[in-house]
């Protein structure tokens, strides 16, 4: 039996689509996803659920149904090794019926033995584009998960893939928009500062830019910061003579 053969109730795809529409950002969507999974699998032994998400140059984002799951995920990030990371990176499901006696992931196991989760299953969420994710279920009981539970988790992870891809795309577009606005703000400040220097010093735009660059290098500050300082300090009634053309 494959993940596609599992029939889930309630309609997981519908729940995830609703979560995507209702949540304002990626973190909120991932949080809703973990709550949905715990609700689906609680009767099968799942106590806590988390999503391990890694994006290139962005580190990792962790969402969970409980702070304990987040803490256990963080231990894996600190060790750069663990079942959730393995599932995300390899694209293969990982299961451990007894984490305390595991020989894999020694650093992580040493930190949770006798006081952390007892069993775990993690299913990869197919994403592509340099992003890696896994849907993880922790249990405080040994041998908590059966083979059918692992298949169902894989099915949920497969259902979540499309919604998570959309959420990541929206998050990337939002970040791009924020970066663009920051760049536009920076360019506006620099252009205003150039105009102020040109007006005060009666020099060309090229000469004014050289003045700003020299001030930036001399003060060891970004050009935008120097420009903002000039703009904020400018008073048409009392023109500054701090910047002069050669």
Buried (B, 14 or more C-beta within 10 A) or exposed (E): EEBEEBEEEEEBBEBBBBBBEEBEEBBBBBBBBBBBBBBBBEEBBBBBBBBBBBBEEEEBBBBBBBEBBBBBBEBBBEBEBBBBBBBBBEBEBBBBBEBBEBEEBEEBBEBBEEEBBBBBBBBBBBBEEEBBBBBBBBBEEEEBBEEEBBBBBBBBBBBBBBBBBBBBEBBBEEEEEEEEEEEEEBEEBBEBBBBBBBEBBEBEEEBBBBBBEEBBEEEEEEBBEBBBBBBEEBEEEEEEEEBEBE
